[in-house]
Amino acid sequence: MNIHELPFTYLSQEDLLDAGCFDMRMAIEVAEKTMLDFEDHRILFPEKIVQIFDQASQDRINCLPATLLDDKVCGMKWVSVFPRNPKKYNVQNLSAVFVLSEIEKGFPIALMEGTLASNIRVAAVGAIAAKHLAREDSESIGFIGSGEQAKMHLLSMKTVRPSLKECRIAAKTVEEEQQFIDELSPLLTDMTFVAAKTHARAAMDGADILVTATSAQAPLLKAEWMKKGAFYSHIGGWEDEYAVAQQCDKIVCDDWETVTHRGQTLSRMYAEGLLSHDDIHADLHELVSGHKAGRESNDERIYFNAIGLAYIDVAIALAMFKRAKAANIGTELDLQEKMVFEHKDILSKIRM
Ligand SMILES: NC(=O)c1ccc[n+]([C@@H]2O[C@H](COP(=O)([O-])OP(=O)(O)OC[C@H]3O[C@@H](n4cnc5c(N)ncnc54)[C@H](O)[C@@H]3O)[C@@H](O)[C@H]2O)c1
């Protein structure tokens, strides 16, 4: 091998699936460890870069870097969000790739499909919140929204709350609800699935765990449907009426400071002066490290809002890369075989 050769591994989504990387437990463990590293200042996490191509639709590509100092790996998620895609082209709205580089010489080590890691991260973070904040005997889970995030969340919530027996699902159309049930029920054969026929109340009223994961911007979830002792995981933008948060005994975020700058329900309430720093019980890493308490009684209503922390995505992508390498899965490629002027035929390739 030429000393100037720069090899790296390419991993498609199929490679990752073949290598067993669709692993909720792995993602949850990695996310927990990475949150503790974050608390220990072992993560570099600069601001993301956002490029919006259409203000009305919010078509955008974001660049989210992070460095895991203990792993000596710097990574970047390059993620496209094109909300019109499903309606306009009948294709997914989100696509992503990760680049991972080692930080000894600074060379790239992997280029990977990133939608899987990204979606698993959202669900893993929701599951960690549920582990600390949902009742241990939770049996029913209700969803508004039946897309990719909802599907991943059901799998992750079931991982940390195996007592879940019933899943009720409300989406914008009955077809989407049925698709959710057709795809998820074969994976969770001990659960009963109920289509709410687009009626959010039927999905949410009285559920032990409530999840909203929609592309809507409206107060879909009503406070009166959230019973005492329930845990609510809020994933999308504005999805619940303000009274939901106002009646909760605890509000936990993945990162409250970031929430204050965004457009979610809690962000809106903060901007309107209806919520302050003092109303926030904790950021999730403080529950993981034990610095703050999780659920303290069976009656508490608890609200969790995740905005998305890309350093966790990078850590999950790295764990997937390691697992794929160990299984000898992926395509080894060269970024370069040698330095430009080492090519013997370089004369024939230069244009001046
Ligand atoms: N918090 C995070 O870390 C994070 C990460 C990724 C995505 N998200 C957000 O999660 C949300 C869901 O993402 P997704 O990939 O699952 O989207 P998706 O397009 O796959 O699904 C959206 C769902 O919302 C439902 N919906 C839309 N309007 C509705 C309404 N009025 N009533 C009921 N259901 C309605 C649709 O029926 C669909 O089932 C998006 O807002 C996305 O931006 C959050």
The ligand as a MOL file (V3000), in Angstrom:
LIG
                    3D

  0  0  0     0  0            999 V3000
M  V30 BEGIN CTAB
M  V30 COUNTS 44 48 0 0 0
M  V30 BEGIN ATOM
M  V30 1 N -37.0710 16.2330 17.4650 0
M  V30 2 C -36.2350 15.6650 16.6450 0
M  V30 3 O -35.0990 15.3440 16.9940 0
M  V30 4 C -36.6920 15.3780 15.2380 0
M  V30 5 C -35.8570 14.6890 14.3490 0
M  V30 6 C -36.3300 14.3840 13.0730 0
M  V30 7 C -37.6040 14.7920 12.7060 0
M  V30 8 N -38.3720 15.5010 13.5770 0 CHG=1
M  V30 9 C -39.7300 15.9660 13.2280 0
M  V30 10 O -40.6330 14.9140 13.4610 0
M  V30 11 C -41.8220 15.1280 12.6840 0
M  V30 12 C -42.2420 13.8340 12.0150 0
M  V30 13 O -41.2250 13.4140 11.1380 0
M  V30 14 P -41.4510 12.1380 10.1840 0
M  V30 15 O -40.1500 11.9070 9.4920 0
M  V30 16 O -42.0850 11.0390 10.9240 0 CHG=-1
M  V30 17 O -42.4890 12.7520 9.1460 0
M  V30 18 P -43.4350 11.9910 8.1240 0
M  V30 19 O -43.6650 12.9400 7.0060 0
M  V30 20 O -42.9110 10.6240 7.8450 0
M  V30 21 O -44.8150 11.8100 8.9660 0
M  V30 22 C -45.6040 12.9070 9.3440 0
M  V30 23 C -46.8950 12.3900 9.9310 0
M  V30 24 O -47.6350 13.5150 10.3960 0
M  V30 25 C -48.9970 13.2250 10.1680 0
M  V30 26 N -49.7800 14.4600 10.1890 0
M  V30 27 C -49.5520 15.6150 9.5220 0
M  V30 28 N -50.5310 16.5010 9.8060 0
M  V30 29 C -51.3740 15.8900 10.6650 0
M  V30 30 C -52.5690 16.2580 11.3160 0
M  V30 31 N -53.0880 17.4840 11.1480 0
M  V30 32 N -53.1670 15.3560 12.1270 0
M  V30 33 C -52.6430 14.1370 12.3260 0
M  V30 34 N -51.5180 13.7150 11.7370 0
M  V30 35 C -50.8940 14.5810 10.9180 0
M  V30 36 C -49.0140 12.5660 8.8090 0
M  V30 37 O -50.2220 11.8480 8.6350 0
M  V30 38 C -47.7840 11.6490 8.9400 0
M  V30 39 O -48.1810 10.4160 9.4830 0
M  V30 40 C -41.4840 16.2500 11.6990 0
M  V30 41 O -42.0240 17.4560 12.1650 0
M  V30 42 C -39.9540 16.3180 11.7690 0
M  V30 43 O -39.4660 17.6010 11.4730 0
M  V30 44 C -37.9450 15.7870 14.8340 0
M  V30 END ATOM
M  V30 BEGIN BOND
M  V30 1 1 1 2
M  V30 2 2 2 3
M  V30 3 1 2 4
M  V30 4 1 4 5
M  V30 5 2 4 44
M  V30 6 2 5 6
M  V30 7 1 6 7
M  V30 8 2 7 8
M  V30 9 1 8 9
M  V30 10 1 8 44
M  V30 11 1 9 10
M  V30 12 1 9 42
M  V30 13 1 10 11
M  V30 14 1 11 12
M  V30 15 1 11 40
M  V30 16 1 12 13
M  V30 17 1 13 14
M  V30 18 2 14 15
M  V30 19 1 14 16
M  V30 20 1 14 17
M  V30 21 1 17 18
M  V30 22 2 18 19
M  V30 23 1 18 20
M  V30 24 1 18 21
M  V30 25 1 21 22
M  V30 26 1 22 23
M  V30 27 1 23 24
M  V30 28 1 23 38
M  V30 29 1 24 25
M  V30 30 1 25 26
M  V30 31 1 25 36
M  V30 32 1 26 27
M  V30 33 1 26 35
M  V30 34 2 27 28
M  V30 35 1 28 29
M  V30 36 1 29 30
M  V30 37 2 29 35
M  V30 38 1 30 31
M  V30 39 2 30 32
M  V30 40 1 32 33
M  V30 41 2 33 34
M  V30 42 1 34 35
M  V30 43 1 36 37
M  V30 44 1 36 38
M  V30 45 1 38 39
M  V30 46 1 40 41
M  V30 47 1 40 42
M  V30 48 1 42 43
M  V30 END BOND
M  V30 END CTAB
M  END
